């Protein structure tokens, strides 16, 4: 089997309402997603999606994905998509770094492998059954009352785990948010306070040693070393996210004792192949993990839910579904959706999501094997 064509679409994904990152320092109103289809000489195709969370969140952006695919295409065409390790090695040689560029291609190759094997991805990832995965809300930063109201809206939709965005230089404001949300949270619900790198170590230590809450604190500071400094001085469990890109980053986090858990996002780490490696390492060292993607439609969300469903329950925390923040749905009625606070991966072969090209608009690029 050989890849004969790579088709690329740029898809605009407006959010239902503006979203403010922790501390209110960054505003997001739409996402730039890249859809990829790999066609093969045996008539089997695979789909993938890469969607950074805007251009200011991490060093990744939609046009960068599409420019990177143009550079990768000559080395990928003619290769067997089922040979995932080899495919990733070729991409890494052809374009060192730029992990976010490679995720959609890797995802599409997994989709093909599942179809050839007649197995859903969750089974290829090691699960016995398609277990429902708890999903968590994402609560934009705001006043305590505003954030509590958003949590109430999410609870009404079945969410029992929430990711509340806070952080900045106003220590009193962050203490007030944590204490108000903790007091208002129903006893059967959980919250993670996601700082998105907004605290300096000094602010993190002051805030966390001033509150009674012992909930998860996600990415309190910018760097791994700063987060490790905080982890040794507070009682809260630390979850790392944005500072972890490569497997080496995860290994360093473990060696430093910087966290009790991590977020595993395929688009950030380079695709499902590398996310699977990180997931297995996390299980081996006893981490708990949120497995979800950076952004995108139900296509990207579903790929992450396949991996989450195949993760042992002791190591699996809730997964976020980006597509509920979107005002458009390029893959309606397909994939893993929130049903009473849980999402279940499809049990059909492969990824289980097949976009209608007519909904995606005209392709922005097509790369084919020379005839």
LINNORKA-V769431 format. One record per helix or strand. SS is the DSSP state (H for helix, E for strand). FROM is the first residue (numbers start at 0). TO is the last residue. If there is no record, write none. Layout:
# LINNORKA-V769431
ss={SS/SS}
from={FROM/FROM}
to={TO/TO}
This chain:
# LINNORKA-V769431
ss={E/H/E/E/H/H/H/E/H/E/H/E/H/E/H/E/H/E/H/E/H/H/E/H/H/E/E/H/E/E/E/E/H/E}
from={2/21/26/44/61/83/98/119/120/132/143/160/170/189/200/215/223/237/246/260/265/271/287/297/312/315/318/321/325/338/341/349/356/364}
to={19/23/39/49/75/93/116/119/123/138/155/164/183/193/207/217/230/239/255/263/268/284/290/308/314/315/319/324/325/338/342/349/359/367}
